[in-house]
Amino acid sequence: MNKGYEVAVFHGDGIGPEIMAPTLEILRSLSERNAGYSLTFTDAPAGAAHYAATGESFPTTSLDIARGADAILLSAMGLPDVRYPDGTEISPQIDLRKQLGLFAGVRPVKVRPGQATPLALPDEREIDFVLIRESTEGLFYSQGTGEVSEYEARETLLITRDVSEKLFRFAFQLAQNRKTSGRGHGRVTCVDKANVFRAFAFFRSIFDAEAAQHPHLTADHAYVDATALWMVQKPWEFDVLVTENMFGDILSDLGAGLMGGLGLAPSADIGLDHAVFQPCHGSAPDIAGQGTANPFAMILSAAMMLEWLGVTHDNPALSSDGERLRETVETVTADGHNLTRDLGGTARTQEAAKAVMDALPA
C-alpha cells in the first residue's frame, strides 16, 4: 500500500529558497517513482525575511504545520542584518528545537576515498562517524535571557537528567543500528569536560548508567579539547560521539571542515515525536540570487529525512530511497566534475542538483 507522508517545508532566507527548490524536485521525483510511499509538501513561512516583511519571525500557523507534519525540512535561515531589538539573530530553527523537544542534533561526517579533504588520509581510509549534539539545553539554554551589566555577563548552562537519558538512549540505539548495517563498529564516546565542571561529571554519570544497559557495545569518554585534536589526527577511529549543545556546535563545524566545508554537511534535530532536517551552513546572503549556492548539504539533509521516516514508520521503500540519495550525492561529490564554487568547482546550483538527479539509479 502506498503510504502518504506530510512534510513541512521552511524555505529559509538568503540562498535558502535556491537550494530548497531542486531538493524538493528530487524528492518529488523519488516519490513518483516509488510505489511504497508518497510525499506531500506544505510551506511554513518563517525566518528573517518574513520578520522584516511582517514583524513576525515564526507565525503560530507555521508552528502548527510543523507540529502536524510527519517530518520537517528546513533550509538555511537567518540574515545578519535582520535582528530582534536586543541584537540577537532570528533563528526559528532553535525555536523549533525547543518547542518540539528535539534533543538529538545529528551531524554525520563522511569522507569517501577520493573525496577532497584538508586531511592527508593514510591508506585510502574512509571517515564515517556521527556527532550527536544535545540541542535544547547546555550553554544555549539561556539564549536571549543572559544577564549582562556594565561589569560582567552571565549565561546559564543547564543539563537535566530527563533530556540526557533520552539523548544517550538515542546515541546507543544509533550505534547499534550502524553496527547492524555495517557502517560502524558499535562504539559510543561521551565528549565532555568532566574534569573541570560538575555539570559534565553529572552528564558523564548518566552516560555511564545508560552504557551499562548495552554491554554488547563499546562505551568510552573523551574530553572535548582532546576530541578536537583526534578529529584531525585519527577521525576514522570514531563511530558515534555524543556531547553537550555548545561543544557539539563547535565540533560539528570541525567535522564539516573534514568533509571539505559546510556545503557537504547535513544535519537533523530529532525528538521522540518530531524531527527537523536542514543543512548546517548559513543563508549566505552575499551570494543569494546568483545561482551559485551549493545544494549538496540540503539534498543530503533530505536523504537523512527519508531514512529517518523509513525507520520511524517501518517503511523500507523510504529507507532505501534515502540511502540511494545519500550514496548518489557522495558519488557525485567524490567524482569532482559537478562541484560548486565553494568546493573548488564551477557548477551552478541547478547543474550540481541535476548531476545528482541524473545519477540516481532508476
LUMROBA-110372 format. One line per field, with one value per residue (C-alpha): residue number from 0; residue in one letter; x, y, z. Coordinates in Angstrom, 3 decimals. Layout:
resi NUM  ...
resn A  ...
xx X  ...
yy Y  ...
zz Z  ...
This chain:
resi 0  1  2  3  4  5  6  7  8  9  10  11  12  13  14  15  16  17  18  19  20  21  22  23  24  25  26  27  28  29  30  31  32  33  34  35  36  37  38  39  40  41  42  43  44  45  46  47  48  49  50  51  52  53  54  55  56  57  58  59  60  61  62  63  64  65  66  67  68  69  70  71  72  73  74  75  76  77  78  79  80  81  82  83  84  85  86  87  88  89  90  91  92  93  94  95  96  97  98  99  100  101  102  103  104  105  106  107  108  109  110  111  112  113  114  115  116  117  118  119  120  121  122  123  124  125  126  127  128  129  130  131  132  133  134  135  136  137  138  139  140  141  142  143  144  145  146  147  148  149  150  151  152  153  154  155  156  157  158  159  160  161  162  163  164  165  166  167  168  169  170  171  172  173  174  175  176  177  178  179  180  181  182  183  184  185  186  187  188  189  190  191  192  193  194  195  196  197  198  199  200  201  202  203  204  205  206  207  208  209  210  211  212  213  214  215  216  217  218  219  220  221  222  223  224  225  226  227  228  229  230  231  232  233  234  235  236  237  238  239  240  241  242  243  244  245  246  247  248  249  250  251  252  253  254  255  256  257  258  259  260  261  262  263  264  265  266  267  268  269  270  271  272  273  274  275  276  277  278  279  280  281  282  283  284  285  286  287  288  289  290  291  292  293  294  295  296  297  298  299  300  301  302  303  304  305  306  307  308  309  310  311  312  313  314  315  316  317  318  319  320  321  322  323  324  325  326  327  328  329  330  331  332  333  334  335  336  337  338  339  340  341  342  343  344  345  346  347  348  349  350  351  352  353  354  355  356  357  358  359  360  361
resn M  N  K  G  Y  E  V  A  V  F  H  G  D  G  I  G  P  E  I  M  A  P  T  L  E  I  L  R  S  L  S  E  R  N  A  G  Y  S  L  T  F  T  D  A  P  A  G  A  A  H  Y  A  A  T  G  E  S  F  P  T  T  S  L  D  I  A  R  G  A  D  A  I  L  L  S  A  M  G  L  P  D  V  R  Y  P  D  G  T  E  I  S  P  Q  I  D  L  R  K  Q  L  G  L  F  A  G  V  R  P  V  K  V  R  P  G  Q  A  T  P  L  A  L  P  D  E  R  E  I  D  F  V  L  I  R  E  S  T  E  G  L  F  Y  S  Q  G  T  G  E  V  S  E  Y  E  A  R  E  T  L  L  I  T  R  D  V  S  E  K  L  F  R  F  A  F  Q  L  A  Q  N  R  K  T  S  G  R  G  H  G  R  V  T  C  V  D  K  A  N  V  F  R  A  F  A  F  F  R  S  I  F  D  A  E  A  A  Q  H  P  H  L  T  A  D  H  A  Y  V  D  A  T  A  L  W  M  V  Q  K  P  W  E  F  D  V  L  V  T  E  N  M  F  G  D  I  L  S  D  L  G  A  G  L  M  G  G  L  G  L  A  P  S  A  D  I  G  L  D  H  A  V  F  Q  P  C  H  G  S  A  P  D  I  A  G  Q  G  T  A  N  P  F  A  M  I  L  S  A  A  M  M  L  E  W  L  G  V  T  H  D  N  P  A  L  S  S  D  G  E  R  L  R  E  T  V  E  T  V  T  A  D  G  H  N  L  T  R  D  L  G  G  T  A  R  T  Q  E  A  A  K  A  V  M  D  A  L  P  A
xx 0.000  1.226  1.529  1.458  3.669  3.320  6.473  6.501  8.821  10.630  12.227  14.582  16.450  19.226  20.194  17.642  14.912  17.506  18.742  15.328  13.743  15.934  15.829  12.041  12.245  14.433  12.134  9.066  10.794  11.705  8.191  6.631  8.919  8.312  5.019  5.904  5.195  4.146  5.199  3.201  4.782  3.262  5.017  5.570  6.585  9.196  12.600  14.402  12.936  9.455  10.173  11.378  8.209  5.630  7.203  6.708  9.564  7.715  3.931  1.842  0.319  3.778  4.492  1.155  2.081  5.414  3.805  1.281  3.762  5.483  8.814  10.157  12.539  14.207  16.616  19.262  17.686  18.605  20.084  22.909  21.384  17.890  17.788  15.499  15.634  18.010  20.544  20.113  19.647  16.332  16.521  13.200  15.177  16.229  12.653  11.577  14.094  12.740  9.043  9.139  11.693  14.275  17.025  19.294  21.220  22.619  25.635  27.081  30.687  31.550  34.619  34.909  38.182  38.788  36.728  38.594  39.519  42.098  43.461  46.054  44.202  46.514  45.870  42.698  40.983  37.327  35.861  32.345  31.132  28.183  28.297  25.181  24.711  22.148  20.076  17.760  19.801  23.503  25.079  22.340  19.697  19.617  19.594  18.468  17.992  21.563  22.383  24.562  25.692  28.386  30.946  30.013  27.912  26.452  24.887  23.416  24.410  21.658  21.938  18.934  18.665  15.479  16.920  20.321  18.767  16.810  19.923  22.079  19.397  19.243  23.048  23.342  20.443  22.093  25.382  23.552  21.822  25.129  26.800  23.953  24.154  27.941  28.652  30.006  31.788  29.434  31.301  29.795  32.054  30.821  32.535  32.612  34.767  34.068  37.497  36.569  32.789  30.417  27.691  29.725  30.562  26.780  26.402  29.029  27.432  24.132  26.015  27.708  24.359  22.965  26.151  25.671  22.443  24.358  27.184  27.410  28.518  31.714  31.397  34.186  34.860  36.909  37.464  36.277  39.698  41.274  38.380  39.059  42.669  41.741  39.144  42.086  44.660  42.583  38.921  38.496  38.533  35.268  31.808  29.189  30.117  27.599  28.036  26.552  24.997  27.854  30.570  28.532  28.032  31.788  32.795  30.160  31.796  35.151  33.531  32.226  35.763  36.987  34.453  35.644  33.202  29.723  28.358  28.567  27.292  23.696  22.001  18.903  17.355  15.347  12.973  10.583  7.799  9.241  12.369  13.814  16.314  18.469  21.937  24.494  25.537  24.102  21.986  24.952  23.078  26.178  25.593  21.797  20.142  23.323  22.574  25.946  24.895  25.860  22.747  24.510  24.046  20.355  19.948  21.859  19.563  16.588  18.205  18.507  14.821  13.853  15.979  14.511  10.946  11.696  12.973  10.297  7.409  8.944  8.820  11.716  10.904  11.659  14.813  16.049  15.459  17.160  20.212  20.283  20.060  22.840  25.129  24.419  25.439  28.576  29.409  28.832  30.976  33.771  33.766  34.606  33.090  29.994  31.257  30.129  32.475  32.848  34.192  36.643  34.421  32.415  28.998  25.970  23.240  20.976  23.858  25.023  21.493  20.885  24.046  22.509  19.154  20.772  22.980  20.156  19.586  16.263
yy 0.000  3.476  5.363  9.160  11.396  15.122  17.256  20.798  22.988  26.082  27.673  29.842  33.058  34.134  31.114  29.001  29.021  28.410  25.144  24.018  24.164  21.485  19.373  19.260  18.419  15.404  14.289  14.566  12.520  9.781  9.783  9.472  6.564  4.558  2.785  2.303  5.865  9.344  12.756  15.971  19.309  22.202  25.578  27.077  30.762  31.873  33.480  36.795  37.906  37.072  39.082  42.062  41.963  41.217  41.842  38.169  35.647  32.417  32.517  30.226  28.750  27.656  26.002  24.191  22.991  21.693  20.026  18.204  17.029  13.654  15.426  18.957  20.080  23.403  25.361  27.876  30.533  33.940  37.182  39.020  42.462  41.481  41.067  41.397  44.708  43.143  42.408  38.618  36.835  35.494  31.716  29.864  26.640  26.968  27.769  24.558  22.516  23.848  23.788  20.226  18.792  17.967  16.930  14.998  17.045  14.511  15.601  12.864  13.194  11.148  11.308  8.651  7.687  10.191  12.935  16.211  16.840  19.005  15.818  13.521  10.272  7.250  4.031  5.298  5.367  6.350  8.672  7.754  8.850  10.685  13.518  13.820  17.217  17.763  20.546  22.041  22.918  23.088  26.514  27.510  27.191  30.867  32.061  35.679  35.836  36.020  38.618  41.493  44.506  47.103  44.919  41.300  38.918  35.555  32.715  29.581  26.068  23.534  19.750  17.723  14.016  13.673  15.071  13.429  9.994  10.376  11.658  8.710  6.135  7.640  7.547  3.882  2.916  4.740  2.956  -0.379  0.469  1.472  -1.711  -3.853  -2.156  -2.495  1.238  1.388  -0.795  -0.197  2.451  5.435  8.180  10.706  14.041  16.327  18.371  16.315  17.044  20.702  21.122  19.350  19.650  17.488  14.978  14.677  14.344  11.583  9.660  9.493  8.288  5.533  4.366  4.044  2.366  -0.366  -1.296  -2.013  -4.442  -5.555  -2.033  -0.185  2.956  5.401  9.052  11.895  15.493  17.961  19.521  16.100  15.174  18.214  17.075  13.460  14.525  15.890  13.203  9.996  10.674  7.184  5.732  7.416  5.895  7.782  10.835  12.395  15.742  18.945  21.669  24.192  21.567  19.927  23.241  23.730  20.147  19.805  22.654  20.922  17.789  19.794  21.041  17.451  16.921  19.991  22.559  23.259  22.750  18.988  18.993  17.832  17.645  16.538  17.559  14.634  14.175  11.472  12.536  15.059  15.710  18.639  18.169  21.049  21.905  23.060  26.118  29.617  31.612  33.260  36.449  37.697  35.154  34.937  35.165  34.386  30.701  29.588  28.178  24.615  22.373  19.205  19.680  20.429  17.309  15.179  16.502  15.380  11.940  11.818  12.698  9.790  7.356  8.591  8.339  4.832  3.689  5.538  4.200  0.808  1.644  0.004  1.964  5.256  3.882  2.551  5.837  7.776  5.531  5.726  9.506  9.817  7.461  9.277  12.649  11.042  9.588  12.892  14.879  12.274  12.316  16.030  17.053  18.871  20.736  24.232  27.160  26.649  23.144  24.307  23.725  25.867  24.170  26.292  25.298  23.728  21.937  20.347  19.261  17.918  15.815  14.144  13.685  12.170  9.818  8.418  4.725  4.124
zz 0.000  -0.897  2.387  2.306  4.434  5.052  5.050  6.442  4.360  5.640  2.559  4.606  3.916  1.553  -0.542  1.316  -1.355  -4.106  -2.580  -1.374  -4.843  -6.514  -3.360  -3.499  -7.200  -6.404  -3.565  -5.795  -8.472  -5.998  -4.578  -8.041  -8.965  -5.789  -5.146  -1.481  -0.364  -1.441  -0.156  0.071  0.968  2.916  3.088  6.546  6.380  8.936  9.211  8.998  5.680  6.939  10.087  8.051  5.965  8.664  12.090  12.927  12.704  13.437  12.975  15.149  11.995  10.828  14.160  13.866  10.365  11.677  14.668  12.474  9.836  9.638  9.077  8.750  6.004  6.764  4.602  5.663  7.853  9.266  7.932  9.721  9.175  10.380  14.156  17.124  19.057  21.633  18.891  18.766  15.455  14.247  14.394  14.218  13.862  17.520  18.488  16.750  18.725  21.996  21.099  19.743  22.187  19.501  21.890  19.497  16.942  14.480  12.425  10.171  8.980  5.905  3.651  0.963  -0.718  -3.496  -1.903  -1.369  2.266  4.064  5.645  4.137  4.826  5.034  3.121  1.456  4.842  4.973  7.601  8.696  12.121  13.631  16.128  18.300  19.874  22.613  21.069  23.694  26.784  27.654  27.249  24.797  27.500  28.432  24.816  24.773  28.559  29.844  32.480  31.311  33.350  32.872  34.619  33.922  31.863  32.865  30.899  32.458  31.400  32.061  31.902  33.055  33.761  31.719  28.475  28.958  29.425  26.184  24.421  25.488  24.680  21.194  20.848  21.803  19.542  16.638  17.341  17.316  14.023  12.453  13.676  12.328  8.918  8.784  8.892  12.460  14.961  17.885  19.841  21.657  23.011  25.566  24.901  27.934  30.313  33.418  34.876  35.424  35.599  37.980  35.354  32.982  35.697  36.119  32.341  32.267  35.134  33.230  30.147  32.158  33.541  30.020  28.771  31.373  29.581  26.348  27.205  23.558  22.562  23.478  25.602  26.413  27.269  25.813  26.852  24.261  23.639  23.048  20.769  18.572  18.266  17.458  14.885  12.901  13.757  13.593  12.700  11.212  14.732  15.773  15.414  17.468  19.542  21.945  23.656  25.075  22.929  22.689  22.362  19.617  17.852  17.615  16.834  14.107  12.176  12.569  11.182  8.230  7.651  7.379  4.580  2.710  4.040  5.319  1.824  2.409  5.991  6.547  9.919  11.782  15.080  16.382  19.292  20.393  18.011  15.542  13.501  11.537  8.692  7.494  6.153  8.704  6.710  6.882  4.463  2.640  1.655  -0.169  -2.964  -2.796  -6.199  -8.130  -8.734  -7.360  -3.971  -3.069  -2.823  -1.631  2.137  1.601  -0.559  1.967  4.707  2.619  2.321  6.116  6.310  4.059  6.054  9.342  8.023  6.820  10.211  12.184  10.098  9.261  5.561  3.659  0.492  2.236  3.853  0.528  -1.303  1.482  1.278  -2.530  -2.465  0.118  -1.783  -5.050  -3.601  -2.159  -5.592  -7.379  -4.958  -4.960  -8.765  -8.666  -12.003  -10.757  -7.711  -6.853  -6.332  -2.567  -3.253  -5.913  -8.938  -11.322  -11.324  -10.630  -8.190  -10.791  -12.505  -9.254  -8.353  -11.875  -11.590  -8.546  -10.257  -13.362  -11.320  -9.206  -10.009  -11.715
